[in-house]
Amino acid sequence: MIDRLVQIEQERLHSLGYDTVVTPSSIVVDEKEKVLSLANESLIMTGIRIGNNDLVADTTTVQLISPTESIECTQRELSQMGTSINKLFKTFLIIKVKTKYENVPDFRLDFIRVSPVLKT
């Protein structure tokens, strides 16, 4: 499914006259709210990396908001989805974290980034 989403995004950008660069990307989340401007890039979520203690406690909820997709679930639920997450984020991405801790325990979200480049 991830391959198909990448292909769809590449076809969309090619129809607009751009070549594409596809790269793996990670975002470290260490605060309660993070806003990312994606401009013309697209992010396809592939997974989450968290510490074992955070996974066992299951007290942290993650909310991802974009014009194209949104999801809200605990870190455990998100990690159990594995590579079947298949969420496509465009334009901007807001990451909100709800936790009982004062400071957000660091975790990492993994994506595939599809970036347009001018044809040469």
Number of C-alpha atoms within 10 A of each C-alpha: 10 17 9 10 16 20 13 12 20 21 15 12 19 16 10 10 13 17 16 20 12 15 11 13 15 16 13 13 17 14 15 15 15 15 12 12 11 15 10 13 20 23 27 23 22 22 20 22 16 15 11 9 9 15 16 10 10 14 14 18 17 20 16 19 18 16 12 12 12 15 13 15 14 18 23 19 14 19 18 13 13 12 14 14 18 19 17 22 23 18 15 19 21 17 20 18 22 15 16 9 9 7 10 16 17 13 16 15 15 17 22 19 22 23 20 20 15 9 9 5
